Amino acid sequence: MATEIERKFLVRNSNWRENAGEGKAIRQGYLAGSKKGSVRIRICGEEATLNIKSATLGIRRLEYDYPIPRLDAVEMLELLCNKPPIEKIRYPVPVADHVWEVDVFSGANEGLIVAEIELADENESFSRPDWIGEEVSHDPRYYNTWLVTRPYREWHDESC
């Protein structure tokens, strides 16, 4: 069984860019979502994947990834997935013993920047760089499945 343990944070400043690696453009869409899980198509560079993830709220979820032909993924994104697609650039940022992933969203979610860290254990300790802000791991508004139907630009001003 594949398990993902991931914590998600808002990014408070651009200091992460000092150590960031090369960003990769990601475009993804969702074929289906339910109270039990989601089915996602993702294109990252020349690679494409089908992803199935449990809908459990929190930092531990079941996750399965399968490579698929890129041309099939392009067609599914255009014809089968909910709109708007999730568009972002993902930057790896090494900090101590971990590599954070900073996602800079564009399109309907422009203005949103989040950082994620994958852990081996829910209680694993990790360094929090100064650019890490509020934790949003338990806030469904920051899940990509939510952002497809309720883009960040439509609601983020309401919470200020």
Stockholm file with secondary structure:
# STOCKHOLM 1.0

chainA/1-160         MATEIERKFLVRNSNWRENAGEGKAIRQGYLAGSKKGSVRIRICGEEATLNIKSATLGIRRLEYDYPIPRLDAVEMLELLCNKPPIEKIRYPVPVADHVWEVDVFSGANEGLIVAEIELADENESFSRPDWIGEEVSHDPRYYNTWLVTRPYREWHDESC
#=GR chainA/1-160 SS CCEEEEEEEEECSSGGGGGCCCCEEEEEEEEEECSSEEEEEEEETTEEEEEEEECCSSSEEEEEEEECCHHHHHHHHHHTSCSSCEEEEEEEEEETTEEEEEEEEEGGGTTCEEEEEECSSTTCCCCCCTTEEEECTTCGGGSHHHHHHSCHHHHGGGGC
#=GC SS_cons         CCEEEEEEEEECSSGGGGGCCCCEEEEEEEEEECSSEEEEEEEETTEEEEEEEECCSSSEEEEEEEECCHHHHHHHHHHTSCSSCEEEEEEEEEETTEEEEEEEEEGGGTTCEEEEEECSSTTCCCCCCTTEEEECTTCGGGSHHHHHHSCHHHHGGGGC
//
